[in-house]
Amino acid sequence: MSNDAKLTRAELEALTEETERALAGRFAEIDRTAYANTGRILRAFREEKVSDSCFAGTTGYGYDDKGREVLDAVWSRVFETELSLVRHNFGNGRHGLSTALFGLLRPGETLVGVTGKPYDTLDEVIGISGANGDGSLADFGIKYAEIPMAGGISGGRIDIPAVRERLLQDSGIRVVFVQRSKGYMNRRTLSPDEITELTEAVHSVRRDVMVVVDNCYGEFTADREPKADLLVGSLIKNPGGGMALTGGYITGTARAVELCSYRLTTVGTGREVGATLGQNRNMFMGLFYAPHTTAQAIKTAHFAAYVFEKLGYDVFPAWDEPRFDIIQTVITHSRERLCDFCRGIQSGSPVDSYVSPEPWAMPGYTDEVIMAAGCFVQGASVEMSADGPIRPPYTAFFQGGLTYESGKYGVLEAAAMVGRNKD
């Protein structure tokens, strides 16, 4: 990289001042959404009578765990669903999604993705990749199909007419799968209203078909959540508020959640067992903090979009666009710049800032991935992280920032390391 691509400290400070002036109105909107979502959570806490006794942990079978039962009820009020399964023993979002899909689908039935190929980590769960006999959905005779989004990447929307037509043609379809965020694709994220529209369209054609939403990265970015048969997510992203040490959630219709609970534990015991081992407090606190923490991450994403657009990079979404997840992409068009971006984020992190990330063959991914995650909770995307597959156009996927102030430091470290785009 030529020396004139680098930025001086004075240039970074001037760019920061310009960025924050431009974003003042957008930041005010984000704060209003956080205030509305906090009100929803406070009402749910009051209505379900959250008390100190809810924070006590259980051991063994975990029968009659008051905190677990109240947390599930609070979650259902906040997400406006019938039933919830919020557990610390979901290892990650993929675990929650796998539990949901195996819980709902039966041999001979079909899973249809309507937002393109799901996130890479579901490939082996579905059977798109991996070895026969590994226990994927495909191994159990469950078919998979996709309906492409309409309108291209930037304007991509669920092709609802095509979904209706497919439902009428194929009686074997049991689950319509929606990925709300972009994952490792350069596409727009879906709003809650768009997903609700899909759910209504699906149910108008077939009441026996269930809509399952990978809601990861999207929670509390708007003043409502999507309507679907199931919403699934991770507690080390938005809804854990930076407090949950692990875990995930499944929330939706009573029958769908009950079937998922049988997959997580056993048929017949379902939601009634599972010791919480002292994790309830962190999950309650995380949900309470979630609207504010999510707002900090969204502000950081807007800041990153403005800064890197000014430096000559293609960013998505643009700095002045509304957003429905916390992910910001920066297309670097270079392996070296992608790695430098992630190393800059790592150096601006509170944990392991001295470490230099390197690409590696990460389990569950089809390409080598470089990942920066200097987090208090390992892999917690909502804290501040950046990653990307080592493949053209070498896109950095940036998310998080427990506080806007710390997120801003990370973005500026990445900008200093990557410099201006001189291509």
ABEGO torsion letter per residue (X at the ends): XBAAABBBAAAAAAAAAAAAAAAAAAAAAAAAAAAAAAAAAAAAAAAAGBBAAAABBBBEAGBGBAAAAAAAAAAAAAAGBABBBBBAABABAAAAAAAAAAAABBBGBBBBBAAEBBBAAAAAAAGABEBBGAGBAAAAGBBBBBBBBBGEAAABBBBAAAAAAAAAABAABABBBBBABAEABBBBBBBAAAAAAAAAAAAAABAABBBBBBABGABGABABBBBBABBBBBAABAAAGGABABEBBBBEBAAAAAAAAAAABBBGAEAABGBAGGAAAAAAAAAAAAAAAAAAAAAAAAAAAAAAAAAGBBBOBBAABBBABABBBBBAGBAAAAAAAAAAAAAABABGAABBBBBBBBBGBABBBBBBBBBABBGBAAAEBBBBBBBOAGBBBBBEGABAAAAAAAAAAAAAAAEBBAX
